[in-house]
């Protein structure tokens, strides 16, 4: 995974979460997804700026097509799995600053999954 691919993945996650947020009848799901899509873009921006400060411009960012799923929990879990699998391809494990920013992204996913699984 590249930094540009990570950004595309996060932008897709934001778009899907916002769409589900607007179409749910569950208030707790509505709120949890609102927090997710507001926070994930800030975390993506923080990572992108720090990454570019360290390694240069990311380059073009393409938003991938959403995989067919009607389950937002499965969708977000799948994205989280991709992020965790690709994090050391994006930047070296020893780059603690960039890895912490990825940890911040992971934290947003984990907190949202908790809310969707146990509070919605």
PyMOL commands that set and color helices and strands:
alter all, ss='L'
color gray80, all
select helices_A, chain A and resi 3-23+27-55+72-90+96-118
alter helices_A, ss='H'
color red, helices_A
deselect
rebuild
show_as cartoon
